[in-house]
Amino acid sequence: MILRVLEVLLDLLERVNAFFLVLARDRSNLSDKLDEFATLGIANFLVICGEKVKHPRVRYRKAVGKWDAINFGSKFIPSGAKLILLNDVDTQIHSLDKALLRSREADLIYCKVKVAEGPQREFYRILDRVRQRLHVAASGELMLINRRVFERLLPIPPCTAEDTYLMFRALQLGHRVEFCPETYVTTLRTRSTVEEQLYKARTTLGIYQALRLTKPSPTIRAFYVLLPLMAPLLAVGGSSGRSVAIGIEQAATNNLLKRYGTKF
C-alpha cells in the first residue's frame, strides 16, 4: 500500500515537473529533510541554507531572511520546472498528492500547518476556518506556485512575511489562490505563551508589512484594519489566546510606527 502511494506521488510530481526549494536558517533539521525526500523519492530539490554544508543539493546563502533565500534560490531552478514548491526545512509533508492535484487549476496553493503542542494549536483552528473563506495569511511552510506566476512575483522585497507577500501579490495580479487543508505539514513552533506572544508580534507585523507592499482586496485590507479591535476577543481562550492578542496589538503599534524588520 505504501509503495503504491509513493508511486502515485512520484507520478504526479513528474507530470507537473515539480521542483522543491527548501529554506533552512541553519543545518539543524537538514538531515531529517534529506531523509524525508529520500524516503519519498524526491530528487528535484535544492536547499538554501544559512550554514555551509557539503552536499550537492545544498547551497549556502547568509541568513538575511527567507525573502532573500527565495530570491537567491530562484536562480538555480531548472528551466524545465513548471511547479515550484517552497518548503521549510523543519517540517514533514503529508498527503502532498492532494495539493498536487489541485495545482492543475490553482496558480498558488498554501497548505495547512499542524503543530503537536503549544499555543498555536488553537490559533490554527481559528485561522484555518477564516482561510476557508478569505485569504488573510499564507503558510510558507509549504506552498505550491505555478512557475510562470512565481516568476511574476519575484523579486520579493525585504519582508518578514514573505509567504503572505507572495499570496497578496498573486491576488493583486489576478491569479487564483487556494488554501489546501488536505495537504499539511507537521512541525514544532512556540511552546510557551511568552514565545507565542513574541512570535505573533513578528509574524503579524510582517503581514502588515506585506499589506504595505501589495494591493490585495479591500476585504482583506479591512480585516487587518479591524484586527486590533477584534484581537481582545481571543483573550477568552485563556493564556494562549491572551498571548496571541497581545502579540497582535504589539504588531499593530509597530505598524503604525513603521518599525519593520527584514529578517525572521
N, C-alpha and C positions, 0 to 999 in steps of 0.2 A: 504493500500500500504506500509506504513512504517513498519507495523508488518511483512509483507511478506519479506521485505528487511532484517529485523533483523533475521528472521527465516533462511534465506539463509546464512547470515553471520555466525550465530552460528553453522549451519550445516557444513560449510566449516572449521571453527575453530576446530570443533570436529573431522572432517575427518583427518586433518593434525596434530592433537594433539598439538595445539599451546600453547605456554606459553609466556607471556609478562614479560620482565624485564625492569622496568621503572626506570629511573635515575633522581634523584632530588637533587640539591645542598642544598636546604632547604625546608621548608614547604609551601613556598609562593603559589605555584599553585597546591598543593597536593589535596585539597578538590575538585577542578574543575576536576582533572583527575579521582578521585574516583567516582565522579558523572557521568562522561562520561562513564566509564567502567560499572557502574551500569545501565545506560540507554541502553548501547549496550548488556548487559547481559554477559559481560566478567568477569569470576570468576577466571580464571587461570592466576594469575599475582603476582608479588612481586615488591614492590617499595624499592629501595635502597636510603635512604635519609640521607643527611648530618646533619640533625637535629633530635633530639629524638622526636618521635611521638608515642603515644599509639594507635596502630592499628594492627590487626592480619596479615595484608598484607604488613606491613611496617617494614623494618629492618634498624637500624641505622648503618652508617659507616661514620667516619670522612671524610669530603670532601677533599680528596687528589687529585682527578682527576677522570674523567669518566672512564679512563682505569682501575683504581683501583676498582671503583664501579662495573664494569662488572666482573672483576676477582673475586671479593668478592661474588657478587650475583650468579655467576655460580655454586657455591657450593650448592645452595638451589633449583636449578631447578629440578623438579620431574623427576625420571628416565624414566617415560613414555612419556615425552615431545619429540616430533620429530621436531618441528619447533620453533625456538627461535625468538621472536620479540623484538628488542631493541627500546625503545620509550622514548623520553624526556618528562618530566612531564609538561612542559609549551607549549604543543601542543594539537591540536584537530585533530583527524583522520577522513579522508573522503574516501569513496569508497574502503575500505580495501579489499573487495571481489576480486577486480581486481588483486591485488598483491598476494592474497592467491591462486588464480587460476594459476598464473604464477609460484608459488613456487613449483609446481609439476615437473617443468622442470629445473628451475634455482637453484643453490646452495646458492647464496647470492643475495638479491634484496635490492636496496636502492630506496627510493621514493622521490617524488617531494616536495618541500617546497614552500608555498605561504605566503608572508608577506603582511599585509594590508597597510603598509605605510613605508616610509623611503627609503634610498638609495639602499637597497638590491633588490627592485622590478625589476629594470632594470638589475642589476647584474645577478639575477637568469634567466632572459630571455636569456642572453648571455650564461651563464654556461650550462643551460639545452640543448641548441642547440649543444653545444660541447659534452655533455654527451650522446647525442643520438648516437654519433659516436665513442667516446673514453672515457673510464672510468678514468677521470683525478681527480675526487674528489667525495667522497661519502657524503651523508647527513645522519648523525646519528640520526636525529630527528625521523626517522622510518626506520628500517632495518629488513629484514626477513632472517634468516640464518638457513640452514639445521643443525640439531643437530650434526650429525656426523662431518660436516665441522666446525661448531662452536667450537667443542672440539679440532679440529686440530689447530685452530687459537690461542688458549689460551696457556699460559698466555700472555696477552698484555703487552709489556714493557712500561715504562713511556713514554707517547706521548700525546701531546695535541690534535692531530688529530687522535684519536683512531678509528673513523669511517673509515677514509681513510686508516689507517694502516690495518684494518681488510679486506678491499677490496683489497688493494695491495697484502697482504699476500695470500688471496684466489686466486687471479690471478696467483701469483707466483707458487702456488701448483697445478695449472691447473684446478681449479674449475670454473664453469660457473657463471658469474656475469651479472646481468641485472639492468638497470635503468627503473623504472616503473612510468612514469609521470601520469598515470591514477589514481593511488592512491597517495594522497597527505596529508600533514598536514598543518594546518594554525597556525601561531604563530606570535609573535612580536619580532623584533630584533632591530637593530640600528634605531634611529630616526633622527640623525643629521650626517653631514659629518665628524665631529670630532670623533664621536662614531664609524662610519664606518671605518675610517682610522685605528683606534686602533684595531678594531675587525678583519679587513682584515690582518693586520700585524700579529696578533696572529694565526689566522686560516691558513694563507699561510705558516707561519713558521712551524706550526705543520705538514703540508703536506710535507715540505722539510725534516722534522724530520722522518716522516713515510717512505719517499724515502730512507733515510739512513739505515733504519731498515729492508727494504724489497728489493725484486728484481722484480719489475714489468717489463713490456715490454720495449724495447729500445725506442719505440714511445712515451710512457708516460714519460720516463726519458728525452727525447729530448724536449718534451713540456715544462717541467719545467726549462730546461737549457735556452730555448728561452723566457720563460715568462717575465723575467725582461726587455727584449728588446721589447716585444710586449705591455707591460703594459702602456707605454705613449700614445698608441693609444686610450686607454679608456678615456683619458682626453677630447676628443672631445665631450664626453657625458655630459659635464658641470661639476658642482661642485661634483656631486655624482661620476662621472667617475674619476675625479681627486683624490678624497679621496681613491678610490679603488686602483688606480695606485700608489699613494704614499705608501699605506699600503703594497702593493706587493713589492715595491722597498725596504722598510724597512725590510721586511721578508727576501728578498734575501741577504741583507747585513748581517743580523744576522745569516743567514745560513752559509755564508762564514766564519763568526767569531765563528761559532758553539755555539751560545748563545741560547740554547733551554730551554723551560720550561717543566714542568710536570703537572701543574695544570691550568685548563682553567676556 
